[in-house]
């Protein structure tokens, strides 16, 4: 195929060249109806590009095949058999993959317990039974690592009837699993491996990055183009290969969840990014990796800030590391990651990505240069100097790994949709959770619906919120109360 093509972008250029006009949505009519105050901030061009995908960019039957052609080009570019675009983020794509593989299978799905909240949402939607793989824990740093092939093998021995396995790699911290080893373990049993590789869209385009999931043998791989690529927010691609997952059924599952009004801007940006990476990806990522290496060294020299690198790797840790993600430990500064993220935003107008009780993470991309690297380093130097003036961070009650492994009592779906009530925090321990409780970022649920709450996790979340943790999916954001399944033995008639 001619990888210099960009079918969706070319079609959009043609749309404007022919001066098409639609008496159909969107109602702003390529920006003609947009308030001048809106246009002053957003500009007119985004509205000019916001046209219908079918019956606009393409005809009503999509006979020109602009989208399907762009998807074929993407698949060839990254070495997958098929690729599908999504304008609803990887959250949709991973749910579709779960439904396609295990949607009607009583054996459930092997899942890393460090999965993103979108995976738990997939369990609630689909009714799939989770077979949780316990993460490997660095107890000293209160940090989880992706599962190993040996752990996955043990889970297959325990749940041989599971429909497949799903792991997250890279993690939001940049740590990576041994995908090749895990794929081999799954394929020995004729079962598929899904990889939530939302943070890995760039991986196919440079040999010095961690192994791309398709190259490692995964059957389905989901990537977010907006995270480490150059697409708009919500742009996602899911890739398929082999004969263990029915690609047509996967597409049909995605169609159940997908919007019927996909955004052409998002599609077109994915298309253009693919062309850019095929033509210039190696060069762009060469420069980006060199810049990330030098930036890591400079940050390591700042008093009180430690760049985590080899500390994250090993037999009982992660298999590989995406060094475009600069994870910094702040323990020596005696402050929390929440305090530092807030200070950097307020005083340096700099935002960081992942934040937790003792770490912050800065994501470098191919768009960064010496100027943006200097700004990051100078901001962190200012943070180091200012940290001694911070108030002592509020104490967070960090549970042990054993205390974090909550007992699964009900299916996530049954707990979420069952009869529920709100109970005070001091009465929540021992009750079955009916809501996700997810420190965000990184978006890994501490509590999944159907799990029995324990005192350690309740205290961890409540003390975390008091220290600046964000738990956006809690019914009560202050966590003074928790949503739990009604205890049928004591339920009142109006408990819901």
C-alpha positions as CSV (number, residue, x, y, z in Angstrom):
1,X,0.0,0.0,0.0
2,X,1.0,3.6,-0.5
3,X,1.7,4.8,3.0
4,X,2.0,8.4,1.7
5,X,-1.8,8.4,1.4
6,X,-4.0,9.9,4.0
7,X,-7.5,9.0,2.7
8,X,-9.5,10.8,5.4
9,X,-7.4,14.0,5.3
10,X,-7.6,14.0,1.5
11,X,-11.3,13.5,1.6
12,X,-11.7,16.4,4.0
13,X,-9.6,18.6,1.7
14,X,-11.8,17.6,-1.2
15,X,-15.0,18.3,0.8
16,X,-13.8,21.9,1.2
17,X,-12.5,22.2,-2.3
18,X,-15.9,21.2,-3.7
19,X,-17.6,23.6,-1.4
20,X,-20.0,20.9,-0.1
21,X,-22.8,22.1,2.1
22,X,-25.0,19.8,4.2
23,X,-28.6,20.4,5.3
24,X,-27.9,18.0,8.0
25,X,-26.0,17.9,11.3
26,X,-23.8,19.4,12.6
27,X,-26.0,22.4,13.1
28,X,-23.2,24.9,13.3
29,X,-22.8,24.5,9.5
30,X,-18.9,24.4,9.4
31,X,-18.8,27.2,11.9
32,X,-21.3,29.6,10.2
33,X,-23.5,29.5,13.3
34,X,-20.8,29.6,16.0
35,X,-20.8,32.5,18.5
36,X,-17.9,34.9,17.8
37,X,-16.9,34.5,21.4
38,X,-16.5,30.7,20.9
39,X,-14.7,31.2,17.6
40,X,-12.3,33.6,19.3
41,X,-11.1,30.9,21.6
42,X,-11.5,27.8,19.4
43,X,-11.0,29.3,16.0
44,X,-13.2,28.5,13.0
45,X,-11.1,25.7,11.5
46,X,-12.2,23.0,13.9
47,X,-15.8,23.7,13.0
48,X,-14.9,23.6,9.3
49,X,-13.5,20.1,9.7
50,X,-16.5,18.9,11.8
51,X,-18.6,17.2,9.2
52,X,-20.6,14.0,9.0
53,X,-18.6,10.9,8.4
54,X,-21.3,9.3,6.3
55,X,-23.6,11.5,4.2
56,X,-20.9,14.2,4.4
57,X,-17.3,13.3,4.2
58,X,-18.3,10.1,2.4
59,X,-21.6,9.4,0.7
60,X,-24.6,7.9,2.6
61,X,-23.3,4.3,1.9
62,X,-19.7,5.1,2.5
63,X,-18.9,3.9,-1.0
64,X,-15.6,5.7,-1.3
65,X,-14.3,3.7,1.7
66,X,-12.2,6.5,3.2
67,X,-12.3,5.1,6.7
68,X,-11.8,1.5,5.8
69,X,-8.8,2.5,3.5
70,X,-7.3,4.5,6.4
71,X,-7.7,1.5,8.7
72,X,-6.0,-0.8,6.2
73,X,-3.1,1.6,5.9
74,X,-2.8,1.6,9.7
75,X,-2.8,-2.2,10.0
76,X,0.0,-2.5,7.4
77,X,2.0,0.3,9.0
78,X,2.1,-1.4,12.4
79,X,2.1,-5.1,11.3
80,X,-1.4,-6.0,12.4
81,X,-3.8,-8.0,10.3
82,X,-6.7,-5.5,10.9
83,X,-7.1,-2.2,12.6
84,X,-10.2,-0.3,13.6
85,X,-10.5,3.4,14.5
86,X,-12.5,4.6,17.5
87,X,-13.5,8.2,18.4
88,X,-14.6,7.1,21.9
89,X,-11.1,6.4,23.3
90,X,-9.5,3.2,24.4
91,X,-12.1,2.9,27.1
92,X,-14.6,1.8,24.4
93,X,-12.0,-0.3,22.5
94,X,-11.0,-2.4,25.5
95,X,-14.7,-3.0,26.5
96,X,-15.4,-4.2,22.9
97,X,-12.4,-6.6,23.1
98,X,-13.6,-8.0,26.4
99,X,-17.1,-8.5,25.1
100,X,-15.9,-10.2,21.9
101,X,-13.6,-12.6,23.8
102,X,-15.6,-13.4,26.9
103,X,-19.1,-11.8,26.6
104,X,-21.0,-15.0,26.9
105,X,-18.4,-17.3,28.4
106,X,-19.0,-18.6,31.9
107,X,-15.3,-19.2,32.4
108,X,-14.6,-15.5,32.8
109,X,-11.5,-13.6,31.8
110,X,-8.1,-13.5,33.4
111,X,-7.3,-9.9,34.3
112,X,-4.5,-8.0,36.0
113,X,-5.8,-6.4,39.2
114,X,-3.9,-3.3,38.2
115,X,-6.3,-2.8,35.3
116,X,-7.7,0.6,34.3
117,X,-11.2,1.6,35.5
118,X,-12.5,1.2,31.9
119,X,-11.8,-2.6,32.2
120,X,-13.9,-2.7,35.4
121,X,-16.6,-0.8,33.5
122,X,-16.4,-3.5,30.8
123,X,-17.1,-6.1,33.5
124,X,-20.1,-4.2,34.7
125,X,-21.5,-3.8,31.1
126,X,-20.9,-7.3,30.0
127,X,-21.3,-9.4,33.1
128,X,-18.0,-11.1,32.4
129,X,-16.5,-12.8,35.5
130,X,-13.1,-11.4,36.5
131,X,-10.3,-13.9,37.4
132,X,-8.0,-11.5,39.0
133,X,-4.2,-11.8,38.7
134,X,-2.6,-10.3,41.8
135,X,0.0,-7.7,40.9
136,X,3.6,-8.0,42.0
137,X,4.1,-5.5,44.7
138,X,7.1,-3.4,45.8
139,X,5.8,-2.9,49.3
140,X,8.4,-0.4,50.3
141,X,7.4,2.0,47.5
142,X,3.7,1.0,47.5
143,X,4.0,0.3,43.8
144,X,2.6,-2.5,41.6
145,X,4.2,-4.2,38.6
146,X,2.6,-5.9,35.7
147,X,2.0,-9.7,36.0
148,X,4.7,-12.2,34.9
149,X,4.2,-15.1,32.5
150,X,4.6,-17.4,35.6
151,X,1.7,-15.7,37.3
152,X,-0.5,-16.0,34.2
153,X,0.4,-19.7,33.9
154,X,-0.7,-20.3,37.5
155,X,-4.0,-18.5,36.8
156,X,-4.6,-20.7,33.8
157,X,-4.0,-23.7,35.9
158,X,-6.6,-22.5,38.4
159,X,-9.1,-21.3,35.8
160,X,-8.5,-23.4,32.7
161,X,-12.0,-22.6,31.3
162,X,-11.4,-18.8,31.2
163,X,-12.0,-17.3,27.7
164,X,-8.8,-15.4,27.5
165,X,-6.5,-13.0,29.3
166,X,-6.2,-9.2,29.4
167,X,-3.2,-7.3,30.8
168,X,-2.2,-3.6,30.8
169,X,1.2,-2.8,29.4
170,X,2.7,-0.2,29.5
171,X,1.2,0.7,32.8
172,X,0.5,4.4,33.6
173,X,3.9,4.5,35.2
174,X,5.7,3.3,32.0
175,X,6.4,-0.2,33.2
176,X,5.9,-3.1,30.8
177,X,5.1,-6.7,31.0
178,X,6.8,-9.6,29.2
179,X,4.1,-9.7,26.6
180,X,5.8,-12.3,24.5
181,X,6.1,-14.7,27.4
182,X,2.5,-14.2,28.4
183,X,1.3,-14.6,24.8
184,X,3.1,-17.9,24.6
185,X,1.4,-19.1,27.9
186,X,-2.0,-18.2,26.5
187,X,-1.5,-19.7,23.1
188,X,-0.3,-23.0,24.6
189,X,-3.9,-23.3,25.7
190,X,-5.4,-21.9,22.5
191,X,-6.6,-18.8,24.3
192,X,-6.3,-15.2,23.2
193,X,-4.4,-12.4,24.8
194,X,-5.8,-8.9,24.9
195,X,-3.3,-6.1,25.7
196,X,-4.5,-2.7,26.9
197,X,-1.6,-0.8,25.4
198,X,-3.2,2.6,25.7
199,X,0.1,4.2,26.6
200,X,2.0,2.4,23.7
201,X,0.8,3.9,20.4
202,X,4.4,4.9,19.6
203,X,5.9,1.5,20.3
204,X,5.7,0.1,16.7
205,X,7.8,2.9,15.3
206,X,11.2,2.5,17.0
207,X,13.3,-0.5,17.9
208,X,14.7,1.1,21.1
209,X,11.2,1.3,22.7
210,X,9.6,-1.7,24.5
211,X,8.2,-4.4,22.2
212,X,4.9,-3.6,20.5
213,X,2.2,-6.0,21.5
214,X,1.4,-7.3,18.0
215,X,5.1,-8.1,17.5
216,X,5.1,-9.9,20.8
217,X,2.2,-12.1,19.7
218,X,-0.9,-10.5,21.3
219,X,-4.2,-11.2,19.6
220,X,-5.8,-7.9,20.2
221,X,-4.1,-4.6,21.1
222,X,-5.7,-1.4,22.0
223,X,-3.8,1.9,21.8
224,X,-4.7,5.6,22.6
225,X,-3.3,7.8,19.8
226,X,-3.7,10.9,21.9
227,X,-1.5,9.7,24.8
228,X,1.9,9.1,23.1
229,X,1.0,9.9,19.5
230,X,-0.2,13.1,17.8
231,X,-4.0,12.7,17.7
232,X,-6.9,14.4,19.4
233,X,-8.2,13.2,22.8
234,X,-10.5,10.2,22.4
235,X,-8.6,8.9,19.4
236,X,-8.0,5.1,19.7
237,X,-7.2,2.2,17.5
238,X,-7.7,-1.5,18.2
239,X,-5.6,-4.0,16.3
240,X,-6.3,-7.7,15.6
241,X,-4.3,-10.6,14.4
242,X,-4.5,-14.4,14.3
243,X,-7.6,-16.7,14.4
244,X,-8.3,-16.7,18.1
245,X,-10.5,-13.6,18.0
246,X,-13.2,-13.1,15.4
247,X,-12.5,-9.6,14.0
248,X,-16.0,-9.2,12.6
249,X,-17.5,-10.0,16.0
250,X,-15.1,-7.6,17.6
251,X,-16.2,-4.9,15.3
252,X,-19.8,-5.7,16.0
253,X,-19.2,-5.4,19.7
254,X,-17.5,-2.0,19.2
255,X,-20.5,-0.9,17.1
256,X,-22.8,-1.6,20.1
257,X,-20.8,0.9,22.2
258,X,-19.7,3.3,19.5
259,X,-21.3,6.6,18.8
260,X,-23.3,6.9,15.5
261,X,-21.8,10.4,15.1
262,X,-18.0,9.8,15.0
263,X,-15.9,13.0,14.9
264,X,-14.1,13.3,11.6
265,X,-11.4,15.5,13.2
266,X,-10.4,12.6,15.4
267,X,-10.4,10.1,12.5
268,X,-8.4,12.4,10.3
269,X,-5.8,13.1,12.9
270,X,-5.2,9.4,13.4
271,X,-4.8,9.0,9.7
272,X,-2.4,11.8,9.4
273,X,-0.4,10.6,12.4
274,X,0.0,7.2,10.9
275,X,1.5,8.7,7.7
276,X,3.8,10.9,9.7
277,X,5.1,8.0,11.7
278,X,5.7,5.8,8.7
279,X,7.6,8.5,6.9
280,X,9.4,10.2,9.8
281,X,8.8,8.1,13.0
282,X,12.3,6.7,13.4
283,X,13.9,10.1,13.1
284,X,11.3,11.8,15.4
285,X,11.6,9.1,18.0
286,X,15.4,9.1,17.8
287,X,15.4,12.7,18.8
288,X,12.7,12.2,21.4
289,X,14.5,9.3,23.1
290,X,17.8,11.3,23.1
291,X,16.0,14.2,24.7
292,X,14.3,12.0,27.2
293,X,17.7,10.4,28.2
294,X,19.4,13.8,28.7
295,X,16.4,15.1,30.6
296,X,16.3,12.1,32.9
297,X,20.0,12.7,33.7
298,X,19.4,16.4,34.4
299,X,16.4,15.7,36.7
300,X,18.4,13.0,38.6
301,X,20.8,15.8,39.5
302,X,18.2,17.9,41.3
303,X,18.3,17.7,45.1
304,X,15.6,15.5,46.6
305,X,14.2,14.2,43.3
306,X,15.0,10.6,42.2
307,X,14.3,9.4,38.6
308,X,13.1,5.8,38.8
309,X,14.8,3.5,36.3
310,X,16.5,0.2,37.1
311,X,14.6,0.2,40.5
312,X,11.6,-0.7,38.4
313,X,13.1,-3.7,36.6
314,X,13.9,-7.2,37.6
315,X,12.6,-10.8,38.0
316,X,10.1,-9.7,40.6
317,X,9.4,-6.3,39.0
318,X,8.7,-5.1,35.5
319,X,10.1,-6.6,32.3
320,X,10.8,-3.4,30.5
321,X,10.4,0.4,30.8
322,X,9.3,3.1,28.4
323,X,11.9,5.8,29.2
324,X,9.8,8.4,27.5
325,X,7.9,8.3,30.8
326,X,10.0,10.1,33.5
327,X,8.7,8.8,36.9
328,X,10.1,10.8,39.8
329,X,10.2,9.8,43.5
330,X,9.9,12.7,45.9
331,X,10.3,10.9,49.2
332,X,13.6,12.7,50.0
333,X,11.8,16.1,49.7
334,X,9.4,15.0,52.5
335,X,6.4,16.1,50.4
336,X,3.6,14.4,48.5
337,X,3.2,14.1,44.8
338,X,-0.2,15.8,45.2
339,X,1.4,18.9,46.8
340,X,4.1,19.0,44.1
341,X,1.7,18.7,41.2
342,X,-0.4,21.5,42.6
343,X,2.6,23.7,43.2
344,X,4.0,23.2,39.7
345,X,0.6,24.1,38.2
346,X,0.1,27.2,40.4
347,X,3.7,28.6,40.3
348,X,5.2,27.3,37.1
349,X,2.0,26.8,35.0
350,X,3.3,23.3,34.3
351,X,1.1,20.2,34.5
352,X,2.4,16.7,35.1
353,X,0.7,13.4,34.3
354,X,0.5,10.7,36.9
355,X,0.5,11.8,40.5
356,X,0.4,9.7,43.7
357,X,1.4,10.0,47.4
358,X,5.1,10.2,46.7
359,X,5.6,10.4,42.9
360,X,4.9,12.5,39.9
361,X,5.4,11.6,36.2
362,X,6.3,13.7,33.2
363,X,5.6,12.3,29.8
364,X,8.0,13.3,27.0
365,X,6.8,13.0,23.4
366,X,8.1,13.5,19.9
367,X,6.7,17.1,20.1
368,X,9.1,18.1,22.9
369,X,12.3,19.9,22.3
370,X,15.2,21.6,24.2
371,X,12.9,24.5,25.2
372,X,10.2,22.3,26.8
373,X,12.8,20.1,28.4
374,X,14.5,23.2,29.9
375,X,11.1,24.4,31.2
376,X,10.5,21.0,32.9
377,X,13.9,20.9,34.5
378,X,13.8,24.5,35.6
379,X,10.3,24.0,37.1
380,X,11.5,20.9,39.0
381,X,14.6,22.8,40.3
382,X,12.3,25.6,41.6
383,X,10.1,22.9,43.2
384,X,13.1,21.4,44.9
385,X,14.0,24.8,46.4
386,X,10.4,25.5,47.5
387,X,9.6,22.1,49.0
388,X,11.1,23.0,52.4
389,X,8.4,25.7,52.8
390,X,5.6,23.2,52.2
391,X,3.4,22.1,55.1
392,X,4.1,18.5,56.2
393,X,1.9,16.3,53.9
394,X,-1.1,14.8,55.6
395,X,-0.5,11.2,56.6
396,X,-1.9,8.5,54.3
397,X,-2.7,5.1,55.8
398,X,-1.0,2.9,53.2
399,X,-2.3,-0.7,53.4
400,X,-0.1,-3.8,52.9
401,X,-0.4,-5.7,49.7
402,X,-2.4,-8.4,51.5
403,X,-4.8,-5.8,52.8
404,X,-5.3,-4.3,49.3
405,X,-6.4,-7.7,47.9
406,X,-10.1,-7.5,48.6
407,X,-12.3,-10.5,48.6
408,X,-14.6,-10.8,45.5
409,X,-18.0,-11.8,46.8
410,X,-20.3,-10.8,43.9
411,X,-19.9,-10.1,40.2
412,X,-19.2,-6.5,39.5
413,X,-22.4,-6.3,37.4
414,X,-24.7,-7.7,40.1
415,X,-23.2,-5.4,42.8
416,X,-23.4,-2.3,40.7
417,X,-26.9,-2.8,39.5
418,X,-28.3,-4.4,42.7
419,X,-30.0,-2.8,45.6
420,X,-27.7,-0.4,47.2
421,X,-27.4,2.0,50.1
422,X,-25.0,4.6,51.5
423,X,-23.4,3.8,54.8
424,X,-21.0,5.9,57.0
425,X,-17.3,5.2,56.5
426,X,-17.0,3.8,60.0
427,X,-19.6,1.1,59.1
428,X,-18.3,0.3,55.6
429,X,-15.7,-2.3,56.4
430,X,-17.2,-5.8,55.9
431,X,-19.8,-4.5,53.4
432,X,-19.8,-5.3,49.7
433,X,-18.9,-2.4,47.5
434,X,-21.4,-1.2,44.9
435,X,-19.2,1.4,43.3
436,X,-15.7,1.7,41.8
437,X,-13.3,3.7,43.9
438,X,-10.4,4.8,41.8
439,X,-7.5,7.1,42.7
440,X,-7.1,9.1,39.5
441,X,-4.5,9.3,38.0
442,X,-3.5,6.6,37.3
443,X,-7.0,5.3,37.2
444,X,-6.5,1.8,38.8
445,X,-9.5,1.0,41.0
446,X,-8.7,0.4,44.7
447,X,-12.2,-1.0,45.0
448,X,-14.2,-2.9,42.4
449,X,-18.0,-3.4,42.8
450,X,-18.6,-6.8,44.3
451,X,-15.5,-6.7,46.6
452,X,-15.8,-6.8,50.3
453,X,-14.4,-3.6,51.8
454,X,-11.9,-3.9,54.6
455,X,-10.8,-1.3,57.2
456,X,-7.4,-0.8,55.7
457,X,-8.7,0.1,52.2
458,X,-11.4,2.4,53.7
459,X,-8.8,4.2,55.8
460,X,-6.3,4.4,52.8
461,X,-8.9,6.0,50.6
462,X,-10.2,8.4,53.2
463,X,-6.8,9.5,54.3
464,X,-5.7,9.8,50.7
465,X,-8.6,12.1,49.9
466,X,-7.6,14.2,52.9
467,X,-4.1,14.4,51.5
468,X,-5.1,15.5,48.0
469,X,-6.0,12.2,46.3
470,X,-8.7,12.4,43.6
471,X,-11.4,9.6,43.6
472,X,-13.7,11.0,41.0
473,X,-16.0,8.0,40.7
474,X,-17.1,7.9,44.4
475,X,-20.7,8.7,45.0
476,X,-19.6,10.8,48.0
477,X,-16.4,12.6,46.9
478,X,-15.4,13.2,50.5
479,X,-15.8,9.5,51.2
480,X,-17.7,10.2,54.4
481,X,-20.1,7.6,53.1
482,X,-19.7,4.5,50.8
483,X,-22.2,3.0,48.4
484,X,-22.6,-0.7,49.3
485,X,-24.9,-3.6,48.4
486,X,-28.0,-3.8,50.7
487,X,-27.6,-6.4,53.3
488,X,-30.8,-8.4,52.7
489,X,-31.0,-9.5,56.3
490,X,-31.4,-6.0,57.6
491,X,-32.5,-4.0,54.5
492,X,-35.3,-1.5,54.8
493,X,-37.8,-1.2,52.1
494,X,-36.6,2.2,51.0
495,X,-32.9,1.5,51.3
496,X,-32.2,2.5,47.8
